[in-house]
């Protein structure tokens, strides 16, 4: 009796031009559009400001959609792993900087959030050869709070309802910093596992 060769499963190839990556690309394109609209509005009570807020909300919606599509239909690609967090940080970062530039938000708040956001992105690249830091529930809550707070600041909300935006931003800042510490711990564990000759378990994230 001769041994028959055991068929080897061929890894599934995911095309880069898939719906998840397309949504990520749309978000990247909308960032300069959003910046121009905010600049045109000068954060006054105008249609430009409303358009800027709506553009920000649409771009933010693609963040939730592309991640869900990538995981649901197994469309995770190297492009998505890199481009998705960059698109997120570009959108949120530009919004925060513009709000501070037009004196709607204190610079120290923007500085702390951006330091955490870009720091976590750097951590992801630091460990990308050994594993993926998955988006935690806290991270998703952080993103939702940031989007809600920024949208509230962008929309021409009458007083005293603007205080709701302040509360949302305080909550977003707290969750942002707490989850930032958690990501540092996760990245440290992954590198320690790699240093011990063990490959860290990976997860998928758009």
N, C-alpha and C positions, 0 to 999 in steps of 0.2 A: 504493500500500500504506500502510495506517495502522498506526501503532505501537500494539500492544496494551498496556494497563497491566500493569505487573509487580506481581504480588501481594506485599504486604508481610506478613511473618510477625508475627502478633499475640503480644506477650509473654505467657508463661504466667503466669496468676494463681494464686498459692499461697494457699489459705485459711488464716487464722490458727488455726482450730480443727483442727489436724492432729495426728497421733500424736506427732511430735517435740515440739511446743509443749505438748502435754498432759503429757508426761513432765517437761518443765521446770517446769510448774505444780505437778506432784506433788512435785517436789523442794523447791520453795519452801514448800509446805504442811507438808512433813515437818520443816523446820528448827525451828519452835517446838515441835513434838512431841518432837523430839530434845532440845531444851533442857530441857523439862519433865521428861523421863525422867532426864536427868543430874542435875538438881536433886533429884529424888525419891530417887535412889540415893545422893547425896552421895559418890559414888565409893567406896562401900564394897562388900564382897563380897555382892552382893544380886542378885535377879532383875531389879530395876530397871536396874542397870548393864548386865546382859546385854541387856536390851531396848533400852537406849540404843545399845549397840554395833551391834545388829542393824538398828536404824532408820537409823543412820548408814551402814551398808553398803548397805542397800536404796536410800537416797537417792543414795549415790555411784554405784551401778550405773546409775541413770537418767541420770547425766551421760554415761557412755559410750554408752548406748543412744540417747539423743535425738540426739547428734551423728551417730552412724552412720546412723540412720534419715533424718535431714535430708539428708545427703549422698547416701545410696544412692537415695532416692526423690525427690530434688530438691525438698525441702520447706523450704528455707531462707526465712525471713521476717524482716522488720525486728524483729518482736517477739522472735524467737529470738536474733537477734544481740545484742540488748540484755539480755533476761531471762536467757539461759543463763549468761553470765559473772557476773551479779549473784547468781544462785542458787548458783553454785559458791562464790563468795567468802563468801556468807552462811553456807553449810553448813560450809566449812572454817574460816572465821573464828570462828564460834560454838564449834566443837569445840576449837580451839586456846585460845581465851580461857577456856573452862570447865576445860580441863586445867591451865592455869596458875593459875586461881582456886582449884582444889582441890590445888594444889602437886604436880601430877604432871609438870609441864613448866615449865622456866624461862621467865620472862617475856621475856627478851631473845630467845629463840628465836621465841616467838610474835610479838614485835614485828618482827623482821627478815622473817619470812615474810609477815605482813600488810602490811608496807610494800611489799614486792615485789608481792604480789598486787593490791592496790588501785592501786599505781603502774602496773602493766601494764594494768589496766582503764581507768585514766585515759588512757593512751597510745592504747588502741584507740578511745576516743571522740575523742581529739585528731585522729586521722587518718581517722575514719570517712567523711568527705566525699570523701576521695581514694582510699581503698582499704582493704582488710581485712588485718589482720595474721593470717595463718593459724596455726593451732596446729601447732607444730613437733614433731618426734619427741622432742626434749628436753623440750618442754612437756608432752607426754603422759606421758613417763617421770616427770617431776616430780609430775604429778597422781597417778599410780599409787603412787609412793613415799609421798607425803603421806597418801593414803588408807590404805595398809598400816600406816604408822607410827601414825596416829591410832587406827585400829581396834585395833592391838596395845595401845596405852595404855588404851583404853576397856575392853577385855576384862579380867576379873580373872585375869591370868596369874600363876602362882606363880613365886617366885624359884627359880633364877636366870634363868628364861626371859624375864623382863622386860628383860634386857639386849639381847635381840633388838630390842625396840622402840626402845631408845636408838640402836642401830646404824642402824635404818631411818630414824629421825628425822635423824641426822647426814647420811646420804646424801641425804635429801629436802631438807635445808637447803642443802647444797652445790649440788645440781642446780637448786634454786629460784633461788639467787642468780646462778648462771652463765647460766641461761636468761633471767633478768631483764635482764642486760646485753645479750644477743642481741636481745631485743624492743626495747630502747632504740635499738639500731643500725638495726633494721628500720623503726621509726617515723620515725627521722631521715631515712632514705633516701626513704621515701614522701613526707614533707613537702618534701624537696629536689626530688623529681621534680615535685611539684605546683607548687612555686615556679618551676620552669623551664618551666611550661606543658604538662607531660606528665602524663597520668593514670596513676597507678600501677596495675599489674596487680592484680586482686583475686582472692580465693579465697573459698570458702564455708566457713562454720563455724557450727554451730548455736548 
